[in-house]
Amino acid sequence: MAIASERVTATAIEATEFPELSQAYRVSAVPKVVINDRVEFEGALPEPQFLEAVLRAAGEPVREG
């Protein structure tokens, strides 16, 4: 993600080691991605779809094709 945009940073949390965060973010499946506390999605996505979702949430233009 950082390669696509230097404005994007990421943190990975082990859900079982931080149950309070898991509960706060209503984690029911992994991976769960939360972007700026407003965009959320769960489950593995193919890389192009994942990158598109992250860039759209970050307000970056998405190249089609």
PQR file with spaces between the fields and no chain letter, atoms N, CA, C, O and H, PARSE charges and radii, in Angstrom:
ATOM       1  N    MET     1       0.823   -1.193    0.000 -0.4000 1.5000
ATOM       2  CA   MET     1       0.000    0.000    0.000 -0.0000 2.0000
ATOM       3  C    MET     1       0.860    1.246    0.000  0.5500 1.7000
ATOM       4  O    MET     1       0.545    2.211   -0.697 -0.5500 1.4000
ATOM       5  N    ALA     2       1.927    1.247    0.759 -0.4000 1.5000
ATOM       6  CA   ALA     2       2.788    2.418    0.813 -0.0000 2.0000
ATOM       7  C    ALA     2       3.413    2.691   -0.545  0.5500 1.7000
ATOM       8  O    ALA     2       3.722    3.838   -0.869 -0.5500 1.4000
ATOM       9  H    ALA     2       2.182    0.464    1.325  0.4000 1.0000
ATOM      10  N    ILE     3       3.600    1.644   -1.339 -0.4000 1.5000
ATOM      11  CA   ILE     3       4.145    1.843   -2.679 -0.0000 2.0000
ATOM      12  C    ILE     3       3.151    2.599   -3.541  0.5500 1.7000
ATOM      13  O    ILE     3       3.550    3.448   -4.337 -0.5500 1.4000
ATOM      14  H    ILE     3       3.348    0.712   -1.075  0.4000 1.0000
ATOM      15  N    ALA     4       1.867    2.308   -3.400 -0.4000 1.5000
ATOM      16  CA   ALA     4       0.842    2.963   -4.200 -0.0000 2.0000
ATOM      17  C    ALA     4       0.651    4.411   -3.789  0.5500 1.7000
ATOM      18  O    ALA     4       0.364    5.261   -4.633 -0.5500 1.4000
ATOM      19  H    ALA     4       1.543    1.618   -2.753  0.4000 1.0000
ATOM      20  N    SER     5       0.804    4.703   -2.514 -0.4000 1.5000
ATOM      21  CA   SER     5       0.625    6.064   -2.021 -0.0000 2.0000
ATOM      22  C    SER     5       1.386    6.232   -0.716  0.5500 1.7000
ATOM      23  O    SER     5       1.141    5.504    0.246 -0.5500 1.4000
ATOM      24  H    SER     5       1.037    4.013   -1.828  0.4000 1.0000
ATOM      25  N    GLU     6       2.286    7.165   -0.680 -0.4000 1.5000
ATOM      26  CA   GLU     6       3.019    7.404    0.564 -0.0000 2.0000
ATOM      27  C    GLU     6       2.121    7.992    1.647  0.5500 1.7000
ATOM      28  O    GLU     6       2.531    8.081    2.804 -0.5500 1.4000
ATOM      29  H    GLU     6       2.484    7.756   -1.461  0.4000 1.0000
ATOM      30  N    ARG     7       0.900    8.395    1.289 -0.4000 1.5000
ATOM      31  CA   ARG     7      -0.051    8.919    2.274 -0.0000 2.0000
ATOM      32  C    ARG     7      -0.747    7.806    3.045  0.5500 1.7000
ATOM      33  O    ARG     7      -1.460    8.081    4.010 -0.5500 1.4000
ATOM      34  H    ARG     7       0.567    8.323    0.349  0.4000 1.0000
ATOM      35  N    VAL     8      -0.553    6.557    2.638 -0.4000 1.5000
ATOM      36  CA   VAL     8      -1.227    5.425    3.272 -0.0000 2.0000
ATOM      37  C    VAL     8      -0.267    4.726    4.229  0.5500 1.7000
ATOM      38  O    VAL     8       0.842    4.351    3.849 -0.5500 1.4000
ATOM      39  H    VAL     8       0.026    6.334    1.855  0.4000 1.0000
ATOM      40  N    THR     9      -0.704    4.559    5.468 -0.4000 1.5000
ATOM      41  CA   THR     9       0.049    3.765    6.435 -0.0000 2.0000
ATOM      42  C    THR     9      -0.863    2.656    6.937  0.5500 1.7000
ATOM      43  O    THR     9      -2.087    2.764    6.865 -0.5500 1.4000
ATOM      44  H    THR     9      -1.605    4.863    5.777  0.4000 1.0000
ATOM      45  N    ALA    10      -0.263    1.601    7.440 -0.4000 1.5000
ATOM      46  CA   ALA    10      -1.064    0.463    7.893 -0.0000 2.0000
ATOM      47  C    ALA    10      -0.501   -0.095    9.185  0.5500 1.7000
ATOM      48  O    ALA    10       0.703   -0.039    9.435 -0.5500 1.4000
ATOM      49  H    ALA    10       0.731    1.513    7.499  0.4000 1.0000
ATOM      50  N    THR    11      -1.397   -0.638   10.004 -0.4000 1.5000
ATOM      51  CA   THR    11      -1.023   -1.322   11.231 -0.0000 2.0000
ATOM      52  C    THR    11      -1.791   -2.631   11.278  0.5500 1.7000
ATOM      53  O    THR    11      -2.995   -2.657   11.026 -0.5500 1.4000
ATOM      54  H    THR    11      -2.375   -0.684    9.801  0.4000 1.0000
ATOM      55  N    ALA    12      -1.107   -3.709   11.597 -0.4000 1.5000
ATOM      56  CA   ALA    12      -1.755   -5.015   11.737 -0.0000 2.0000
ATOM      57  C    ALA    12      -1.884   -5.333   13.216  0.5500 1.7000
ATOM      58  O    ALA    12      -0.927   -5.194   13.978 -0.5500 1.4000
ATOM      59  H    ALA    12      -0.129   -3.688   11.803  0.4000 1.0000
ATOM      60  N    ILE    13      -3.072   -5.760   13.616 -0.4000 1.5000
ATOM      61  CA   ILE    13      -3.358   -6.112   15.007 -0.0000 2.0000
ATOM      62  C    ILE    13      -3.772   -7.580   15.051  0.5500 1.7000
ATOM      63  O    ILE    13      -4.594   -8.015   14.245 -0.5500 1.4000
ATOM      64  H    ILE    13      -3.849   -5.873   12.997  0.4000 1.0000
ATOM      65  N    GLU    14      -3.217   -8.335   15.973 -0.4000 1.5000
ATOM      66  CA   GLU    14      -3.620   -9.726   16.182 -0.0000 2.0000
ATOM      67  C    GLU    14      -4.897   -9.725   17.020  0.5500 1.7000
ATOM      68  O    GLU    14      -4.868   -9.408   18.208 -0.5500 1.4000
ATOM      69  H    GLU    14      -2.549   -7.981   16.628  0.4000 1.0000
ATOM      70  N    ALA    15      -6.008  -10.080   16.396 -0.4000 1.5000
ATOM      71  CA   ALA    15      -7.320   -9.971   17.035 -0.0000 2.0000
ATOM      72  C    ALA    15      -7.418  -10.746   18.342  0.5500 1.7000
ATOM      73  O    ALA    15      -8.053  -10.279   19.288 -0.5500 1.4000
ATOM      74  H    ALA    15      -6.031  -10.338   15.430  0.4000 1.0000
ATOM      75  N    THR    16      -6.804  -11.916   18.411 -0.4000 1.5000
ATOM      76  CA   THR    16      -6.920  -12.715   19.635 -0.0000 2.0000
ATOM      77  C    THR    16      -6.080  -12.159   20.779  0.5500 1.7000
ATOM      78  O    THR    16      -6.361  -12.438   21.945 -0.5500 1.4000
ATOM      79  H    THR    16      -6.289  -12.296   17.643  0.4000 1.0000
ATOM      80  N    GLU    17      -5.065  -11.388   20.463 -0.4000 1.5000
ATOM      81  CA   GLU    17      -4.224  -10.798   21.507 -0.0000 2.0000
ATOM      82  C    GLU    17      -4.769   -9.469   22.023  0.5500 1.7000
ATOM      83  O    GLU    17      -4.372   -9.008   23.094 -0.5500 1.4000
ATOM      84  H    GLU    17      -4.837  -11.161   19.516  0.4000 1.0000
ATOM      85  N    PHE    18      -5.670   -8.855   21.271 -0.4000 1.5000
ATOM      86  CA   PHE    18      -6.261   -7.579   21.661 -0.0000 2.0000
ATOM      87  C    PHE    18      -7.782   -7.671   21.577  0.5500 1.7000
ATOM      88  O    PHE    18      -8.394   -7.044   20.713 -0.5500 1.4000
ATOM      89  H    PHE    18      -5.992   -9.229   20.401  0.4000 1.0000
ATOM      90  N    PRO    19      -8.400   -8.454   22.476 -0.5600 1.5000
ATOM      91  CA   PRO    19      -9.848   -8.661   22.395  0.2800 2.0000
ATOM      92  C    PRO    19     -10.651   -7.371   22.522  0.5500 1.7000
ATOM      93  O    PRO    19     -11.743   -7.269   21.963 -0.5500 1.4000
ATOM      94  N    GLU    20     -10.131   -6.391   23.245 -0.4000 1.5000
ATOM      95  CA   GLU    20     -10.871   -5.131   23.379 -0.0000 2.0000
ATOM      96  C    GLU    20     -10.967   -4.406   22.036  0.5500 1.7000
ATOM      97  O    GLU    20     -12.001   -3.810   21.732 -0.5500 1.4000
ATOM      98  H    GLU    20      -9.244   -6.474   23.699  0.4000 1.0000
ATOM      99  N    LEU    21      -9.917   -4.447   21.238 -0.4000 1.5000
ATOM     100  CA   LEU    21      -9.981   -3.849   19.900 -0.0000 2.0000
ATOM     101  C    LEU    21     -10.876   -4.666   18.983  0.5500 1.7000
ATOM     102  O    LEU    21     -11.639   -4.110   18.193 -0.5500 1.4000
ATOM     103  H    LEU    21      -9.077   -4.930   21.485  0.4000 1.0000
ATOM     104  N    SER    22     -10.782   -5.980   19.091 -0.4000 1.5000
ATOM     105  CA   SER    22     -11.639   -6.847   18.283 -0.0000 2.0000
ATOM     106  C    SER    22     -13.110   -6.559   18.550  0.5500 1.7000
ATOM     107  O    SER    22     -13.924   -6.514   17.628 -0.5500 1.4000
ATOM     108  H    SER    22     -10.163   -6.431   19.733  0.4000 1.0000
ATOM     109  N    GLN    23     -13.434   -6.367   19.808 -0.4000 1.5000
ATOM     110  CA   GLN    23     -14.818   -6.065   20.174 -0.0000 2.0000
ATOM     111  C    GLN    23     -15.207   -4.666   19.705  0.5500 1.7000
ATOM     112  O    GLN    23     -16.299   -4.473   19.171 -0.5500 1.4000
ATOM     113  H    GLN    23     -12.773   -6.403   20.557  0.4000 1.0000
ATOM     114  N    ALA    24     -14.330   -3.699   19.898 -0.4000 1.5000
ATOM     115  CA   ALA    24     -14.630   -2.315   19.508 -0.0000 2.0000
ATOM     116  C    ALA    24     -14.883   -2.197   18.005  0.5500 1.7000
ATOM     117  O    ALA    24     -15.744   -1.429   17.576 -0.5500 1.4000
ATOM     118  H    ALA    24     -13.443   -3.856   20.331  0.4000 1.0000
ATOM     119  N    TYR    25     -14.131   -2.958   17.210 -0.4000 1.5000
ATOM     120  CA   TYR    25     -14.282   -2.896   15.755 -0.0000 2.0000
ATOM     121  C    TYR    25     -15.149   -4.019   15.200  0.5500 1.7000
ATOM     122  O    TYR    25     -15.220   -4.210   13.986 -0.5500 1.4000
ATOM     123  H    TYR    25     -13.432   -3.581   17.559  0.4000 1.0000
ATOM     124  N    ARG    26     -15.810   -4.766   16.092 -0.4000 1.5000
ATOM     125  CA   ARG    26     -16.745   -5.817   15.709 -0.0000 2.0000
ATOM     126  C    ARG    26     -16.124   -6.799   14.702  0.5500 1.7000
ATOM     127  O    ARG    26     -16.700   -7.073   13.649 -0.5500 1.4000
ATOM     128  H    ARG    26     -15.752   -4.611   17.078  0.4000 1.0000
ATOM     129  N    VAL    27     -14.964   -7.309   15.043 -0.4000 1.5000
ATOM     130  CA   VAL    27     -14.278   -8.265   14.174 -0.0000 2.0000
ATOM     131  C    VAL    27     -14.983   -9.611   14.264  0.5500 1.7000
ATOM     132  O    VAL    27     -15.061  -10.210   15.337 -0.5500 1.4000
ATOM     133  H    VAL    27     -14.497   -7.086   15.898  0.4000 1.0000
ATOM     134  N    SER    28     -15.492  -10.078   13.137 -0.4000 1.5000
ATOM     135  CA   SER    28     -16.121  -11.393   13.100 -0.0000 2.0000
ATOM     136  C    SER    28     -15.434  -12.305   12.089  0.5500 1.7000
ATOM     137  O    SER    28     -15.704  -13.505   12.047 -0.5500 1.4000
ATOM     138  H    SER    28     -15.428   -9.591   12.266  0.4000 1.0000
ATOM     139  N    ALA    29     -14.549  -11.739   11.279 -0.4000 1.5000
ATOM     140  CA   ALA    29     -13.775  -12.507   10.310 -0.0000 2.0000
ATOM     141  C    ALA    29     -12.458  -11.771   10.077  0.5500 1.7000
ATOM     142  O    ALA    29     -12.356  -10.562   10.280 -0.5500 1.4000
ATOM     143  H    ALA    29     -14.329  -10.764   11.313  0.4000 1.0000
ATOM     144  N    VAL    30     -11.472  -12.521    9.651 -0.4000 1.5000
ATOM     145  CA   VAL    30     -10.191  -11.905    9.340 -0.0000 2.0000
ATOM     146  C    VAL    30      -9.785  -12.269    7.918  0.5500 1.7000
ATOM     147  O    VAL    30     -10.131  -13.351    7.443 -0.5500 1.4000
ATOM     148  H    VAL    30     -11.555  -13.504    9.486  0.4000 1.0000
ATOM     149  N    PRO    31      -9.072  -11.405    7.241 -0.5600 1.5000
ATOM     150  CA   PRO    31      -8.666  -10.104    7.741  0.2800 2.0000
ATOM     151  C    PRO    31      -9.828   -9.117    7.753  0.5500 1.7000
ATOM     152  O    PRO    31     -10.762   -9.229    6.959 -0.5500 1.4000
ATOM     153  N    LYS    32      -9.758   -8.167    8.647 -0.4000 1.5000
ATOM     154  CA   LYS    32     -10.717   -7.061    8.682 -0.0000 2.0000
ATOM     155  C    LYS    32      -9.918   -5.786    8.482  0.5500 1.7000
ATOM     156  O    LYS    32      -8.916   -5.561    9.161 -0.5500 1.4000
ATOM     157  H    LYS    32      -9.000   -8.076    9.293  0.4000 1.0000
ATOM     158  N    VAL    33     -10.356   -4.966    7.565 -0.4000 1.5000
ATOM     159  CA   VAL    33      -9.672   -3.718    7.260 -0.0000 2.0000
ATOM     160  C    VAL    33     -10.584   -2.569    7.664  0.5500 1.7000
ATOM     161  O    VAL    33     -11.757   -2.529    7.291 -0.5500 1.4000
ATOM     162  H    VAL    33     -11.170   -5.150    7.014  0.4000 1.0000
ATOM     163  N    VAL    34     -10.033   -1.641    8.426 -0.4000 1.5000
ATOM     164  CA   VAL    34     -10.753   -0.436    8.835 -0.0000 2.0000
ATOM     165  C    VAL    34      -9.916    0.746    8.371  0.5500 1.7000
ATOM     166  O    VAL    34      -8.734    0.844    8.700 -0.5500 1.4000
ATOM     167  H    VAL    34      -9.080   -1.674    8.729  0.4000 1.0000
ATOM     168  N    ILE    35     -10.524    1.635    7.616 -0.4000 1.5000
ATOM     169  CA   ILE    35      -9.803    2.787    7.080 -0.0000 2.0000
ATOM     170  C    ILE    35     -10.421    4.055    7.640  0.5500 1.7000
ATOM     171  O    ILE    35     -11.591    4.356    7.402 -0.5500 1.4000
ATOM     172  H    ILE    35     -11.484    1.555    7.349  0.4000 1.0000
ATOM     173  N    ASN    36      -9.609    4.790    8.389 -0.4000 1.5000
ATOM     174  CA   ASN    36     -10.032    6.064    8.979 -0.0000 2.0000
ATOM     175  C    ASN    36     -11.326    5.945    9.777  0.5500 1.7000
ATOM     176  O    ASN    36     -12.111    6.892    9.824 -0.5500 1.4000
ATOM     177  H    ASN    36      -8.659    4.545    8.581  0.4000 1.0000
ATOM     178  N    ASP    37     -11.553    4.805   10.398 -0.4000 1.5000
ATOM     179  CA   ASP    37     -12.750    4.552   11.209 -0.0000 2.0000
ATOM     180  C    ASP    37     -14.055    4.774   10.457  0.5500 1.7000
ATOM     181  O    ASP    37     -15.094    4.972   11.087 -0.5500 1.4000
ATOM     182  H    ASP    37     -10.915    4.036   10.360  0.4000 1.0000
ATOM     183  N    ARG    38     -14.030    4.746    9.123 -0.4000 1.5000
ATOM     184  CA   ARG    38     -15.270    4.971    8.383 -0.0000 2.0000
ATOM     185  C    ARG    38     -15.515    3.953    7.280  0.5500 1.7000
ATOM     186  O    ARG    38     -16.666    3.719    6.910 -0.5500 1.4000
ATOM     187  H    ARG    38     -13.186    4.585    8.612  0.4000 1.0000
ATOM     188  N    VAL    39     -14.478    3.353    6.753 -0.4000 1.5000
ATOM     189  CA   VAL    39     -14.627    2.337    5.716 -0.0000 2.0000
ATOM     190  C    VAL    39     -14.149    1.012    6.287  0.5500 1.7000
ATOM     191  O    VAL    39     -13.050    0.933    6.836 -0.5500 1.4000
ATOM     192  H    VAL    39     -13.544    3.543    7.054  0.4000 1.0000
ATOM     193  N    GLU    40     -14.965   -0.029    6.162 -0.4000 1.5000
ATOM     194  CA   GLU    40     -14.609   -1.344    6.693 -0.0000 2.0000
ATOM     195  C    GLU    40     -14.952   -2.424    5.678  0.5500 1.7000
ATOM     196  O    GLU    40     -15.963   -2.343    4.981 -0.5500 1.4000
ATOM     197  H    GLU    40     -15.857    0.035    5.715  0.4000 1.0000
ATOM     198  N    PHE    41     -14.095   -3.432    5.606 -0.4000 1.5000
ATOM     199  CA   PHE    41     -14.453   -4.644    4.874 -0.0000 2.0000
ATOM     200  C    PHE    41     -13.724   -5.818    5.490  0.5500 1.7000
ATOM     201  O    PHE    41     -12.641   -5.671    6.055 -0.5500 1.4000
ATOM     202  H    PHE    41     -13.273   -3.498    6.172  0.4000 1.0000
ATOM     203  N    GLU    42     -14.340   -6.997    5.372 -0.4000 1.5000
ATOM     204  CA   GLU    42     -13.794   -8.219    5.957 -0.0000 2.0000
ATOM     205  C    GLU    42     -13.544   -9.244    4.869  0.5500 1.7000
ATOM     206  O    GLU    42     -14.184   -9.244    3.818 -0.5500 1.4000
ATOM     207  H    GLU    42     -15.220   -7.117    4.913  0.4000 1.0000
ATOM     208  N    GLY    43     -12.600  -10.109    5.155 -0.4000 1.5000
ATOM     209  CA   GLY    43     -12.295  -11.202    4.245 -0.0000 2.0000
ATOM     210  C    GLY    43     -11.203  -10.827    3.262  0.5500 1.7000
ATOM     211  O    GLY    43     -10.933   -9.652    3.014 -0.5500 1.4000
ATOM     212  H    GLY    43     -12.080  -10.110    6.009  0.4000 1.0000
ATOM     213  N    ALA    44     -10.593  -11.845    2.718 -0.4000 1.5000
ATOM     214  CA   ALA    44      -9.514  -11.644    1.755 -0.0000 2.0000
ATOM     215  C    ALA    44     -10.088  -11.213    0.411  0.5500 1.7000
ATOM     216  O    ALA    44     -11.053  -11.795   -0.082 -0.5500 1.4000
ATOM     217  H    ALA    44     -10.812  -12.800    2.920  0.4000 1.0000
ATOM     218  N    LEU    45      -9.489  -10.200   -0.163 -0.4000 1.5000
ATOM     219  CA   LEU    45      -9.856   -9.744   -1.500 -0.0000 2.0000
ATOM     220  C    LEU    45      -8.674   -9.988   -2.426  0.5500 1.7000
ATOM     221  O    LEU    45      -7.527   -9.977   -1.979 -0.5500 1.4000
ATOM     222  H    LEU    45      -8.705   -9.727    0.237  0.4000 1.0000
ATOM     223  N    PRO    46      -8.936  -10.206   -3.706 -0.5600 1.5000
ATOM     224  CA   PRO    46      -7.822  -10.250   -4.651  0.2800 2.0000
ATOM     225  C    PRO    46      -7.083   -8.905   -4.604  0.5500 1.7000
ATOM     226  O    PRO    46      -7.698   -7.861   -4.388 -0.5500 1.4000
ATOM     227  N    GLU    47      -5.779   -8.940   -4.806 -0.4000 1.5000
ATOM     228  CA   GLU    47      -4.962   -7.735   -4.662 -0.0000 2.0000
ATOM     229  C    GLU    47      -5.494   -6.522   -5.426  0.5500 1.7000
ATOM     230  O    GLU    47      -5.530   -5.436   -4.848 -0.5500 1.4000
ATOM     231  H    GLU    47      -5.279   -9.788   -4.981  0.4000 1.0000
ATOM     232  N    PRO    48      -5.911   -6.643   -6.695 -0.5600 1.5000
ATOM     233  CA   PRO    48      -6.414   -5.455   -7.397  0.2800 2.0000
ATOM     234  C    PRO    48      -7.646   -4.840   -6.719  0.5500 1.7000
ATOM     235  O    PRO    48      -7.763   -3.617   -6.642 -0.5500 1.4000
ATOM     236  N    GLN    49      -8.560   -5.680   -6.229 -0.4000 1.5000
ATOM     237  CA   GLN    49      -9.758   -5.163   -5.555 -0.0000 2.0000
ATOM     238  C    GLN    49      -9.400   -4.537   -4.213  0.5500 1.7000
ATOM     239  O    GLN    49      -9.958   -3.504   -3.844 -0.5500 1.4000
ATOM     240  H    GLN    49      -8.465   -6.673   -6.292  0.4000 1.0000
ATOM     241  N    PHE    50      -8.476   -5.151   -3.482 -0.4000 1.5000
ATOM     242  CA   PHE    50      -8.039   -4.605   -2.200 -0.0000 2.0000
ATOM     243  C    PHE    50      -7.404   -3.232   -2.403  0.5500 1.7000
ATOM     244  O    PHE    50      -7.744   -2.277   -1.704 -0.5500 1.4000
ATOM     245  H    PHE    50      -8.022   -5.990   -3.782  0.4000 1.0000
ATOM     246  N    LEU    51      -6.490   -3.135   -3.353 -0.4000 1.5000
ATOM     247  CA   LEU    51      -5.818   -1.869   -3.613 -0.0000 2.0000
ATOM     248  C    LEU    51      -6.810   -0.800   -4.042  0.5500 1.7000
ATOM     249  O    LEU    51      -6.707    0.348   -3.609 -0.5500 1.4000
ATOM     250  H    LEU    51      -6.214   -3.911   -3.921  0.4000 1.0000
ATOM     251  N    GLU    52      -7.767   -1.159   -4.883 -0.4000 1.5000
ATOM     252  CA   GLU    52      -8.785   -0.206   -5.321 -0.0000 2.0000
ATOM     253  C    GLU    52      -9.607    0.302   -4.138  0.5500 1.7000
ATOM     254  O    GLU    52      -9.871    1.501   -4.045 -0.5500 1.4000
ATOM     255  H    GLU    52      -7.851   -2.092   -5.235  0.4000 1.0000
ATOM     256  N    ALA    53     -10.012   -0.582   -3.242 -0.4000 1.5000
ATOM     257  CA   ALA    53     -10.801   -0.178   -2.071 -0.0000 2.0000
ATOM     258  C    ALA    53     -10.012    0.763   -1.173  0.5500 1.7000
ATOM     259  O    ALA    53     -10.550    1.755   -0.681 -0.5500 1.4000
ATOM     260  H    ALA    53      -9.798   -1.556   -3.318  0.4000 1.0000
ATOM     261  N    VAL    54      -8.735    0.453   -0.961 -0.4000 1.5000
ATOM     262  CA   VAL    54      -7.896    1.301   -0.111 -0.0000 2.0000
ATOM     263  C    VAL    54      -7.685    2.666   -0.752  0.5500 1.7000
ATOM     264  O    VAL    54      -7.798    3.688   -0.076 -0.5500 1.4000
ATOM     265  H    VAL    54      -8.298   -0.352   -1.361  0.4000 1.0000
ATOM     266  N    LEU    55      -7.383    2.696   -2.041 -0.4000 1.5000
ATOM     267  CA   LEU    55      -7.154    3.975   -2.718 -0.0000 2.0000
ATOM     268  C    LEU    55      -8.413    4.829   -2.749  0.5500 1.7000
ATOM     269  O    LEU    55      -8.342    6.041   -2.544 -0.5500 1.4000
ATOM     270  H    LEU    55      -7.292    1.866   -2.590  0.4000 1.0000
ATOM     271  N    ARG    56      -9.556    4.218   -2.999 -0.4000 1.5000
ATOM     272  CA   ARG    56     -10.808    4.988   -2.987 -0.0000 2.0000
ATOM     273  C    ARG    56     -11.063    5.581   -1.603  0.5500 1.7000
ATOM     274  O    ARG    56     -11.464    6.739   -1.489 -0.5500 1.4000
ATOM     275  H    ARG    56      -9.613    3.234   -3.165  0.4000 1.0000
ATOM     276  N    ALA    57     -10.836    4.803   -0.564 -0.4000 1.5000
ATOM     277  CA   ALA    57     -11.053    5.293    0.798 -0.0000 2.0000
ATOM     278  C    ALA    57     -10.087    6.417    1.147  0.5500 1.7000
ATOM     279  O    ALA    57     -10.424    7.314    1.919 -0.5500 1.4000
ATOM     280  H    ALA    57     -10.510    3.862   -0.657  0.4000 1.0000
ATOM     281  N    ALA    58      -8.887    6.368    0.578 -0.4000 1.5000
ATOM     282  CA   ALA    58      -7.881    7.389    0.849 -0.0000 2.0000
ATOM     283  C    ALA    58      -8.058    8.617   -0.037  0.5500 1.7000
ATOM     284  O    ALA    58      -7.341    9.606    0.117 -0.5500 1.4000
ATOM     285  H    ALA    58      -8.614    5.639   -0.050  0.4000 1.0000
ATOM     286  N    GLY    59      -9.014    8.556   -0.966 -0.4000 1.5000
ATOM     287  CA   GLY    59      -9.248    9.696   -1.844 -0.0000 2.0000
ATOM     288  C    GLY    59      -8.261    9.789   -2.989  0.5500 1.7000
ATOM     289  O    GLY    59      -8.119   10.846   -3.604 -0.5500 1.4000
ATOM     290  H    GLY    59      -9.596    7.752   -1.092  0.4000 1.0000
ATOM     291  N    GLU    60      -7.579    8.693   -3.284 -0.4000 1.5000
ATOM     292  CA   GLU    60      -6.620    8.659   -4.387 -0.0000 2.0000
ATOM     293  C    GLU    60      -7.355    8.315   -5.678  0.5500 1.7000
ATOM     294  O    GLU    60      -8.328    7.561   -5.650 -0.5500 1.4000
ATOM     295  H    GLU    60      -7.695    7.834   -2.785  0.4000 1.0000
ATOM     296  N    PRO    61      -6.903    8.856   -6.806 -0.5600 1.5000
ATOM     297  CA   PRO    61      -7.496    8.436   -8.081  0.2800 2.0000
ATOM     298  C    PRO    61      -7.173    6.971   -8.352  0.5500 1.7000
ATOM     299  O    PRO    61      -6.072    6.502   -8.063 -0.5500 1.4000
ATOM     300  N    VAL    62      -8.131    6.265   -8.903 -0.4000 1.5000
ATOM     301  CA   VAL    62      -7.950    4.848   -9.224 -0.0000 2.0000
ATOM     302  C    VAL    62      -7.808    4.735  -10.729  0.5500 1.7000
ATOM     303  O    VAL    62      -8.681    5.170  -11.480 -0.5500 1.4000
ATOM     304  H    VAL    62      -9.025    6.645   -9.139  0.4000 1.0000
ATOM     305  N    ARG    63      -6.696    4.146  -11.169 -0.4000 1.5000
ATOM     306  CA   ARG    63      -6.473    3.946  -12.607 -0.0000 2.0000
ATOM     307  C    ARG    63      -7.306    2.767  -13.070  0.5500 1.7000
ATOM     308  O    ARG    63      -7.233    1.685  -12.488 -0.5500 1.4000
ATOM     309  H    ARG    63      -5.986    3.792  -10.560  0.4000 1.0000
ATOM     310  N    GLU    64      -8.081    2.964  -14.091 -0.4000 1.5000
ATOM     311  CA   GLU    64      -8.911    1.888  -14.635 -0.0000 2.0000
ATOM     312  C    GLU    64      -8.068    1.030  -15.565  0.5500 1.7000
ATOM     313  O    GLU    64      -7.203    1.532  -16.282 -0.5500 1.4000
ATOM     314  H    GLU    64      -8.141    3.843  -14.564  0.4000 1.0000
ATOM     315  N    GLY    65      -8.337   -0.292  -15.544 -0.4000 1.5000
ATOM     316  CA   GLY    65      -7.665   -1.191  -16.474 -0.0000 2.0000
ATOM     317  C    GLY    65      -6.505   -1.796  -15.926  0.5500 1.7000
ATOM     318  O    GLY    65      -5.839   -2.579  -16.603 -0.5500 1.4000
ATOM     319  H    GLY    65      -9.040   -0.700  -14.961  0.4000 1.0000
